[in-house]
Amino acid sequence: MLLAADTRPAGGAAIGEVILATGIGAALTAVLLGLVFLHRTRRSTILTRIGNRLGKATGVPAWVALPTILTTISLLVALLGMLWDIALHIGVGRDEGPLANPAHFLILFGLFGVFAGGVLACSMPLDEKPGPSAVRFLRGWDVPVGGILLTAAGFYALLGFPLDDVWHRMFGQDVTLWGPTHLMLIGGAGLSIVGLLVLEQEGHGGLSTDDGDRKVGQTARFIRQASAMGGLLLGLSVFQGEYDFDVPQFRLVLEPLMIAGAAGLALVAARLFMGRGGAIAATVFFLVIRGGIALVVGPGLGEITPGFPLYLGSAVVVELLALSVALARKPLVFGAVAGVLIGTIGHATEWGWTQFTQELSWTSDILVEGTLMGIVGGVAGGLLGALLASGLRRRLPRPAVARTVLVGSLVAIAAAVTNGLIATVPDDLEATFAIEDVQNDPRTANISVQLEPADFVDDPAWVQITSWQGDGLVVNTLERTGEGAYRTTEPIPVDGTWKALLRVHDGRVLTAVPIYLPEDQALGEEEIPAEDGMTRGAIPEVEILQRELKDSGGGLWTVANLVVLACTLALVAAISWGVGRYSRRASSREPYPDTAADPPAGDDADRPTSDLGRR
């Protein structure tokens, strides 16, 4: 795979691999539909027997137990595959083909398992109405809302796999985690957790006295709920993947936004839904799983070890805030205040954590803007988490209030992301390199850099050299030796299939200067050699980091992105509908526990979920 001139395909897969992948998908689908047919026609009881055995241990019906276990295992497999895949692409570059990458099989089978879990949840109930919010599919066949949400999220994620190949054929390989089809994979898998949460609630018929506290369902149910909320945190944290590997292609202020948003949504939801210790338990589950996968991908498989956020600081402030009875009884107010604390105190703990775990740690360059972005992400996420918990606990506010909070939070997140994506590229910045060879085969060198104008950067987020795709990754933050003068602190690889570039990020400026790029026959690109004394101008990073991109022309790329965005919003709308349907249908069948402490329905738009302060 490691040739001096890269000949690996830079577009879609070979037709033979497309046919083989299609055949694998068709075979898996045939097996799944065959099981559903045999079960629905009562020719086989295997699904019921497996489900009953699992349900006996967990206290939920068969149509909840089997899909939940299957989906949970599948999500963990897909997460391992995705982090392994990112490490492979950073370390060795493009694949010989999609089926030549072992991580792709884990992603494919994992996402299919999520979809299969949803299909089974919809298909397994026989001669019963599965929960108070079930939807009539066919005469005599009602399906749980959680199953619908799980199926929709799984299908959306799974669809991203073949569409990724189509995307590469049209636009080349967008070598970034934030490629539209990649976001489909991540978003669908992460949001499937909401379907699992609703499904378990439906499994209790909406008639249990569960008010989210550990005393109901005992320890086993608390652990399941902590795993689900921790899984939601895992799913939301995948969006930060490029920062975890120290190869972000966007401004640094996006990282605190995404961390605070994930913490706000998952940890606020966990505390309001589960009761005392919920946020801590979800965070512990996250740290155990991400830590374990980091060990598997790094030392275990010999790839680049991914980092991960800490979240403990945010979990602690959420738990402490819940001790306030007045705030705890108003979930939306609680979510907003918790979001502010996550965006400030939680943000500060993450700041300290990056100093130990990231080469590109947070600096004073993003002190003000990064904190503001963290507050926006924390508040928006906290409000969404409060809505989710209220829905699961059958206590959603009035529809107009819920819709306003949902749309407002999404708009705030979209605006903050847009701000983080806006970067400028200077037209007058040049870099002169002094290259001192350390060894010849493979060639490594100590590099000194002189920027011109020398006072171009003030207090930068980073001035660093990244060298990657030579069977490894080197990220070296440069040492400042004078005005506009920097040097490396370790030798940098500059031959073979390695790609090396100088990266500068100061405020809104995000730019790069190529140092060495190999010949790429598949792209028709010549080698850019590393020569002592060379002077090169700064260009947009994307021209180097995503060298494989094609010029679509005619606005096709924009249209394709808008189509993916529309599909994503449709999935979000479906999940919102499902949570709302469960909340209102279940609450109409049985008054919520401890109603004596609650105002009459309709008197308060932000109705309390429970007296968390007493726990």
MOPE-V327019 format. One line per field, one symbol per residue. burial: 1 if it has 9 or more other ideal C-beta (glycine too) atoms within 8 Angstrom, else 0. Layout:
burial=???
This chain:
burial=000011011110100011011101100100010011111100000111011101100101111111111111111111111111111111111110111010111111111111111111111110000111111000000111111111111111111111111111011111111111111111111111111111111111010001111101000111111111111111111111111111111111111111111111111111111111111111111110111011111100001111111111111111101100101111111111111111111111111011100101011011000110111111111111111111111111100011001101110110111011101011001111111100000111111111110101100111111111110011111100000111110011110111111111110011111111111101100000010001000110101111111001000100011001101100110111011111111110000101000100000001111111100
